[in-house]
Amino acid sequence: MQREILAQFQLGDVLVRYPHDPATGVVGLEMFPVGKQSDVVTPRATLRGEPFIDALPGDDGWPARPVESLLQFKLAGDEYPGAFVQGHSMRNSGSIGRFRFLSQDCRDGDGGKAIETWLAEPSGLRARHRLEWRECDGAMTVSCRFENGSEREVALEMFASFSLAGITPFDSADACGRLRVHRFRSVWSAEARHECRALEDLHLERSWSGAGAFSERFGQVGTMSVRKWFPFVAVEDVDAGVLWGAMLGWAGSWQMEIFRQHDDVAISGGLADREFGHWMMRVPPGGHLDAPQAVMACVAGDLDDLCDRLTAMQESAVESHPEVEHDLPVVFNEWCTTWGDPSHENLCAIAEKLENSGVTYLVIDAGWYKSEESDWSSGHGDWVPSAKLFPGGLRATADAIRSRGLIPGLWFEMETVGSQSRAFQAGEHLLMRDGVPVTVRQRRFWDLCDHRAMAYLEEKVIGLLDQGGFGYLKVDYNETAGIGCDHDDSLGEGLRLQVEGAYGFFKRIRERLPDLVVENCSSGGHRLEPSMLGMTAMSSFSDAHELVEIPIIAANLHRLMLPRQNQIWAVLHPSDDRRRLIYSLAATFLGRMCLSGGVRDLPEESWHRVLEAIRLYRRAAPIIKSGRSRRHGEMGSSWRHPRGWQAVLRTSDGAAMWVFHAFGQAPDELVLPFSGGWELEESMGDMTWELEQGQLRIRPEGDFSAGVLLFKPA
């Protein structure tokens, strides 16, 4: 095998190159920081010279680092990948072997570059890889398309959104002991647990001859897109101090892969394939498929530097949301106040308490549609306001909320229907599997490709929001549709179209109600991925409404989403002592402040502290909106029973904010690096602190205490 550089481009501080094997027509994608170019080494071309190779008969070249294709797909009927990997990976199938490099074009424009690379085979099938970069961005966007220009139908059973190889260019051989993999696990009410493991621990050392290929394929199946894992992967060369990483934007079944057959490592990801996600799609003559979009970055630095670049790619989408969102207004959600039993009377009382408090949104959560025969959890789907709870209708309640200077919001779980609703019996308009409605935990799912279902939702959801005068929509989603639904191509293709239908309805909401603020919630934080984050103004971080682990989850999410979209709950109780109250309120400074609980019955001193926290939050909002976060701390492995402490520093445009939390067995003093000239502007929490010689020393009150320190330049 041969290896040459087809082309290379400097995109900001990253050099992107396209290796090419003229003998096979394979084109790859590699990248590294420009500042590290002098450290790049020439990879060995062959395994010859290794005693166990030289001892073998024959004159095989034993290539050490063949070019890995930048496009990865598999067509039904083509040869499956060998090297003992079938069932673990569909990379490098026979489909890749018969496609050859066709063309490459680099276009300047829109303050950046777009590089398109085409592969093709003789019958007219083509695949395109498009890499886009803007001068203001530290990461790149990747989009891939498969086109059927032949005269026959073909079926895709795997199509990746991105594939990046050549990891690492700083070692001439197999980089023993220097590669680490970063991922983020996720479960209900405990989202975004960082995992870092050596490549060897994942059993991804190269095989001695290259005859074995190994893959760590992970992801999730269904419509809760961060159930088990976040769609994120990164590989770090710890010796070089360089990381490569990617995030995928897709609200359905997805997969990531870390792949190893030769000296270098490749990462890829996209739609969950036939093996992992039950997906296959027929592409007719003249048809095409666009893979979900991904973002990639390469950085000399640490994981936080990489994540800063990836999450910054979400900024442009967030800026498109209503202007009222631009200064990060405070939310009050009455869920942990009424627990599914809202009414005109109690909402008016809450609104009266919140008037002139600094809160902007008052959200009516689940239960407003309950009948005498139903409850909040299974009665949704018909969307008829309860005449008992709202005798004057929802409009009267929304008007009463607005009269107190607040924007009214309303909860919907619009994509599902509960077992106690008439809609539960909607038959052919619901998602089917094996000819019967997909049913899970007393829920079924609208078929979002069904025109009558979509018309129903337009009337019941968009129409009610419009007629009711609501300015805020909370979209919940409390189950997953699972492996897929009936479709002629596959269960996975049915699910893919369902996700596209959901996207279409979110877009329709914004078209009809452009000033509506939309919150993304899925049992708390089950849809915290880039595509859903882009379609909504903010997202519920978790269902950990009242738990001591709230600040841990909130801080973890800084690596995966913009804090300005990260809605964090502080549930307030009349029985809360001062320490507990501040512990809860301080956590909201790690994102968007969302209050709930028994606010009407708080003691006067406690209510005064809440008002002071809201006022301080308004001062801190610019730092939360546009800043850079770094986390410090020492704690055990348990989140439910945390021990130790955590402190997050966020800096932005000459301002700085520390948010710290002490957990069980808290130390007497926290010592934090904090260089530069700073002067305290405001604070919250009864702690003592001092700043000297580039160190901030904080002495917490004790276990489960917290505080916020807001600094300005001295």
N, C-alpha and C positions, 0 to 999 in steps of 0.2 A: 504493500500500500504506500501511496505517496501522500505528501502533505505540503501544501503551499498556502500562502495567505492571499486569498482572492481580493480582499479589500480591507481597509481599516479606517476608522473615523474617530476623531476626538470629539466627544460629547461632554462638554464641561470639563470636569476633572477626571473623566473616565475614558479610557481608550477601548473601543469596541472593535474586534476584528473577526473576520469571517474566514476560518480555515477551509480549504477545499482539497478534495482528493480527485484529481483529474481522471484517474483510472475508474473510479466508481461513480463520479458525479455528485458525491455527497458534499453538502455545504454545512458547516457548523457555525456556532456562535460562542465567542469567548469574550471576556472583558477583565480589565484590571485598572487600578488607579494610575493616572498618568505619573503621579509623584513616586510610584513604585516601579516605574519602567526599568530602571537600572538594576532592579533586583530580579527581573524576569530571567529565567534560565532556559537554555535550549533543551527540550525534552529528549530523552533517549528515543531512538527510532525503533530499537529492537530489543528483545530479551536475550539475544545472543550475548554470550559472555557470562551468563548465569550457568553454573555447573550443571544444574538439573535440566537446563534446556540444551546445552551443548552435548549432553550425553544421549540425546534423542536422535534416532536415525533420520535421514532425509535432509533436504536443504530449505525447508520452510523458513520464511523471513521472520516469523514470530514477532509481529508488530507490537509495540508497547503502548502506543497511543493513537489508534485510528481515529479519524474524524467522526464525531457524533453528530447526527443530523439535527439542524435547528428546527425542523418540522418533524413531528412524531404523530403518525396516524396508522391505522390498520384497516384494510378493506377485507370484507368477508370473502373467503375463497383463496386469499393469498396465504403463503406460508407463514405459520406462526413463528415467533422468535425461538431460537434454540438455546443452547447453553444452559439447559435445565431450568429456564426461567418461566416457561408457560404456566399460567395460573398465578404468578407473582407480578408479571409485567407483560405489557404488549408493545413495549418499545422495540425498535430495530427489527420490525417484522419484514416479511418479504415485500410488503408494499413499499417500504423505504428503499429496498434494494433495486426496484425497477423505476423509481423516479430519479431524474438527473437534473442537475443545475440547468436552468433555462436562461435567466437574466437577473440583473440587479440594477436598481436605479436609486440614486440619492437625490432628493429634492430639498432645496432650501426654501423656507417660507414660514410665516407665522412665528417668527422669532426662534426658529429651530430647524431641525432636520427630520425628514421622513425617509427611511431606507426600506425599500421593498425588494424582497428576494423571492423569485419564482422557481419552483420545481415542476417538472412535467414528465409525462410518459407518452409514448407514441399515439395512443388511442384518443388523446384529447383531454385526459384528466390533468388538472393543474392544482397546485397548492401555493398559497402566498403567505409569506411572513413579513409583517410590517412592524418596524421599530420606529417609534416617534420620540423625539426629545425636544423640549423647549429650553431656551437659555435660562429661564427663571426656575427650572426644576433640577433637583438633584437625583431624580430617578427617570426611568424610561417606561413608556407604555408599549405593550406588545399586543398585536391583534393578528389572528391567523384565519385564513379562509380556505376552504376546499371547494373547487368548482368541477362540475361534471360537464366537460365539453365533448364527451364521446356520444355515441349513438345508442348506448345501452345503460340501463339502470345499474348503479353500484350501491353497495351498503357499507357504511362506515361502522366499525365497532370500537374504534378508539380514535380520539382526535384531541391532542394537547393544545393548550393555549400558549404555552411557552416551553422552551427547552434550552438550557444553558449548560455548557460543558467546559472542559479545560480547567477544572478546579483540582489542583492549584497550578498556576504557571510559575510558582516560586520554588518548585522542586522538580528535578529532572527525572525522578522515578515515581514511586508510589506514595510519597509523602507520609511515611510511617510516623504515627504518633502526633501529627500536627493538625489534624482536621477534627472539628467539632460541629455537631448538628444542633440547631436551635429550633424548637417548636413550642406551641402553646396549646396545652390541653384545656378542655372546657366541659363542665357539667353544670346542671341546674344549681343556681345560687352559689357557684364557686367557679366563676369564669376566669379563663386566661392564666392558668398556672404554667409558668415558664419551665421548659425542660431543656437541658443541655447535656448532650452525651457524645462521647468520643465515637468516631466512625467505627473503630474497632469494637466498641461495645454493642453496636448495632449489627455486628457480624458482616461488615461491608469492606473488609480488606479484600484487595484484588485476589483472584485465584492465581496459583503459581504459574499457570500457562495462559490464562485468558480463556480457557475452555469453559469456565463457569461464569455466568452472569448473576449478579445479586441485586435485589431491589428491596428497599423499605418503602412500601406503598401504604399510605395512610390517607384518611379523609373521613367523609360522612355520607350516609345514604339517607335521602329524604329531604324535607323542606324546612328543617331547622338547621341553618347552614353552619352554625358553630356548636353543634351538638357533638361532643367528644373532642374535636380539634378546631382550631381556627385555620382558615385557608392561607397559611403562612409557612414558609420554609426558609432556612438560612444555613449556610455552611461557612465556618470560620477557619481560616488558616492562622492558628495562634502564634506561630513563629513569625509570620510576615505581618501580622496585625491587620489582616484584610478579611472582609466578609462579603459574601454574595447572597442575595435574598430576593424573595418574590412574594407578592400577595395576589390572590385571585378574587375577582368580583363575580360571585355567582351565588344565588339564593337556593340552589337545589343540590343534588348529589354532585360531589366533587372529589378529586383525589390529587395528592401530591406524591412525587416519587423522588427518592434519592437512589441513583442507579450507579452500579460499579461493575465493569467487566475488565477494564484495562487500568493503566496508571492513573488516569484522571477520573474525577467524579462528575456526574451530571445530575442536575435537578430539573424536574419538569412538573407540570400540573395542568389541570383543566377539568372538563366533564369527567365524571366517573365512568369508566369504560365498561365494556360488556362483562368482563370478569368481576369487576368491583361494584358496578352500579347498574347492572342489568340493562345496559344501553346499547342499542343498535339503531341506525337510521338509514333508510333508503334515500338515495339522492338520484332523482330522475335526470335524464338528459336536459341540460340547460339549468339544472338546479345547483344550489350551493348551500354551504353551512358556514356561518361565522362562529368561531369559538368564543367563549366568554373572555372578556378583556383581563389582562394581568398587568401588574407593574413590577419592574425589576430595578434593583440598585446594586451597586458595588461601592464599597467605601473602605478607606484606610481609617480604622478607628475601632470602636466597640459596637456592641449590639444596639445600644441607644442611638448611636450615630446612624446606623443603618435604618432603624425604625423611624427616626426623624424624617429621613428622606422618603420612605414609603408612605407614611401617614400624611406627609405634606401634599401628596398627590390628590388628597381628598378635598383640599382647600377650595378649588375652583367650583366644585359641585355645591359645597356648602354656601358659598357666596351667592348662589342663585336663588336662595330661599328668601321668604318675605323680609322686608326691611326691619320689621319689629324685632327680628332675631339678632340683629347685628350687634346689640350691646348686651346680649346674654341675659334676658330677663328671667326672673325667679318664677318657679312653678309651685303651685299648691295643688296636690292631687288628694282627693278625699277618700281614696281607697282604704287606707289604714285609719280612717276616721269613722266611716260608716260600715266598712266591711261588707260591701255588696248591698247596702240598704239606703241608697241616697234618696232624698226627697226634696221637694220645693222648700219645705220648712227648714230642714237642717242646712241646706245649701245657702239659703238666705242668711242664716245665722253665721255661717262660716264667712260668707262674703262681707258681712258687716264687721266681723272681727278683723278681716284682712284689709279693709279699706284704709288707704294711706299708709300701709305697712311697707311698701316697696315690692310687694308681690305683684306680678303682672297677670299670670294665667291662673284660673281656677278650673280644674278639670273634674268633670263628673265621670266617675269610673263605672265599673260594671254594676248591673242591677237595675238600671233605670227603666228597663223593658219588662220587668218581672210581672207575671200575672198571679192570680190567686193560686194557680196550680203549678207554678214553676219557680225555680230558683235562679240565681244569677249565673251559675256555672253551666246549666244545661237548657236554659230558657231562651238563649239568644238565637237569632236567625230570622224571626219575623219582624223585629225592629219596630214594634208598636209601643210607644211610651206608656208606662203604667198610669192609668187614670187615678189610681189610689195614691201613688207617690207624687204625681204631678197633675193635680186636678185642673190646673189652668193650661196644661200642655208644656212642653219643653221650652217653647218660645218665651213664655212668661218667666220661667226660671232664668233663661239666658239673659233676658232684658233686665231682670233684677240684679244679676251679677254685673252686667255692664253699668248699671246705674251707680254702682259702687266703685267704678273706675277699673274694673277687672275684665279681662278677656275670657269669655266662657269657652270651655273645652268639653268634648264628649268622647267617650270610649266606644269603640266598636271592635268586635272580633269578626270582621266582615267575610273572611275567606272560609269560615267554618259555620256549621249550624249545630245547635244543641238538640238532644233527643226529646226535649219537651216542647220543641217548636213545630209548627206545621211544615216549615221548610225541610225538616228532617225527612219528610216523605216525598221529596221532590223528584225522586226516581232518576230518570235519564239525564237530569240536569246536574247530577252529582258525580263525583269521581267514582269510577267503577274499577274493580279488580276481580277477575274471574266472573264477570257478569253481575256482581252484586256491589252495592255501595261500600266503599272503604270506610269502616267504622272503627273508631278507637276512642276509648274513654268518653263514651256518650257524645261523640262528635262525628260528623261527616263533613265532607269538603265540597264546596261548589266546584263544578267544572268550569274553570275560567277561560276555556276555549268555546264554551257554549254561549251563543248569542242571547238566549233568553235569560240565562243566569246573569250575564253581564248587564242586561237591561234592568233586571230586578235590582241588582246592587246599585246601579246608577240612580234608580228611583229611591230606594230605601236608605242608602248611605249618603250619596252626594245631595240628593234632594232634601233629605231631612236636615243635613248640616246647613244647607243654604237657607231653607225656610226658617230654621230655628235661630239663625243669626250667630252661629258658632264661628269662632276664629281659630280654633285649635282642635285637632283630631288626634286621639291616641289610638293607634292600630295595634291591637294585641293579636297573638297567634299562639294558641295553647296546646297544639299537638302537631306532629309531623305526619305527612302523607305516606311516609315509608318508602318502600322500594319502587313504587310507581303505580301506574294505572293502565287500564286496557288501551292498547293502541296497536294498529296493524304491524308496526315496525318492532316495538318492544315496550315493556313496562317503563324502562328508563326514558324512552323518547316521549311517552305520554307525560311523564313527570317534567321533562324539559319544557314541553309546550305549556304545561300548567304554570311553571315559573315565568315563562314569557307572558302568559296571560295576567299573572299578578303584576308584573312590571307595567303592562298596558293599563291596568286599572289605576295604579298609583299615578301614572302619567295623566290619565283622564281626570283624576281628582285635581291635579294641579292646573290642568287646562280650564276646568269649570270654575275652580275656586282658587285663583292665583294668590290671594292674600292669606290663605289658610296655612297655619303652621301644623306640620305633621310630625308626630312622634312615632318612632319605630320601637315596638315592644313585642317580644315573643317569649312569654313566660319569663320576663325579665330580659336576659341578654342572649337569646338563642339565634338572633339574626344580625349579629354585629360584624358584617362583612361589607367590603367597599361598595357593592352595587346598592344594597339597601341603605347604607349610610348616605350615599349620594342622593337617593330619592327622598330622603327625609331630613328634617331640620335637626333633630336630635334623637337619641336612642336611650331607652331605659337600660342601665348598666347591668342589672341583676334583679332577682327577686329576693335578695338578701336584705329585706326592708329594714330590719331592726337589729341586725346581728353585729357582733363585735368585729367580724371580718370585713365589714364594708370598706374601710380604708385600704385594706390589702387588695381587694378586687379592683377598687377604683384606681389605685396606683398602677396595678398590672396593665390596665387597659390603656395607659398612656402610650404604650409601645404599639398599639394596634388600631387606635382611633384618635381623633382629635379631641382633647378635653372639652372643647366648646360644644361638642355633641354628646358628651358623656353624662347623662342625667343620673344624679346620685341622690338617693333618698335619705332624709333625716326625719324619722318618725318621733314625734314629740309627745311625751306623756306628762300629765300633771304630777305624777309621782317621781319624775326624773329629778335627781339632785343636780347641783350645779356642774359637777364633774361629768356626769353622764350626758347632760345637755350639750356641753361644749364638745365632748367626744363626737357626738352625732353631727353637730353643726360643722365642725372642722372638716369632716370628711367631704362635705359638699364643695369645699374649695378646691378639690381635686377634679372638678368638672362643673356640671350644671346643678345649681341648687334646686332641689325638689323637696318641699316640706309636706308633711302629712301628720296625722295623729290628732290627739285631743287638744288642739290649739285653743278652742273656746274656753277650756277649763284650766288653762295654765295659770299658776300663781302669778301675780303681778311682776314679781322679780324675775321669774323665768321668761315671761313674755317680753320684758324689757331686754333681756339677754338675746332673745330671738331677733328683736328689732335691731339691736346693735350688730348682730351677725349679718343680717341682710344689708345693713348700711355698709359694713366693711366689705361684704361680697361685691357690692356695686363698685367699690373702689378697686377691688382686685380683678374685676372682669376683664380689663384690657390684657392683663398678664395671662389669664386663663385662655383668652381668645387666641392670642398670638404669642407663643412662648416656647421655651425649651425646658424639658423636665429631666431631672436626674434624681434617682432614688437612692437612699442610703438606709441601712438598717441591719439588724441582727435578730432573727427570729427562727423558731423551730419549724418543722415541716407541717405542723398542724395549723390549719386556718381556723377551725372551729374552736380551738383552744390555744390561741397564739401566745407566745412567750417572747419577750424582748421589746423591740421598738422599730419604728419606721419613720423616716423623714424624707419628704420630697421637696426639692428645690426647683422652683420654676422661675426663669428669668426671661425678660422681654424689654427691649428698648429702654435700658437704663433703670429698670425696676426689678425687684426680686421679691419672691414670697417663699417662705418656708411653711410647710404644713407637716406637723409631727404628731405621731400617736405613740403612746406608751401602752404596751400590752401587759399580760401577766408577768410577774417577776421582772418588772421594769428596773433598769439601772438607775442609779442615783443621778447620773449625769450623761448627757449625750454630747459627744465631741464631733463637730461637723466641719469639713473644709469649706471656707467661705472667704475667698480673697477679694481684694478690691476695697475701695472706700465706700462704706455704706452707713446709713443713718436710719434708725427705726422711725417709720412713719406712723404705723398703727399696729395694734396687736389684739388678739383675743385669747383668753385663757390665763389662769393665774399660775404662771411659771416664772422662774427667775432665769435670766440669761445674761451673757456677756460676750462681746465681740472683741477679740484681740489677736494680733499676729496671724491673721488669715484663718482663724478658727472661731466658730460659733459654739459656745458652750450653753446648753440648755439643761436646766434641772427640773424634770417633770414633778407634778404634784404627787405622783404615785402610780399604781397600776391603773390601766385603762383611763388615762388622762390624755389630754390633747391640747393643741394650741396652734395659732396662726400668727406669723410675724411678717409684716409687710414693710419692706425697706425701700428707700430711695437713695440716690447717690449723695454722699456726704458733701 
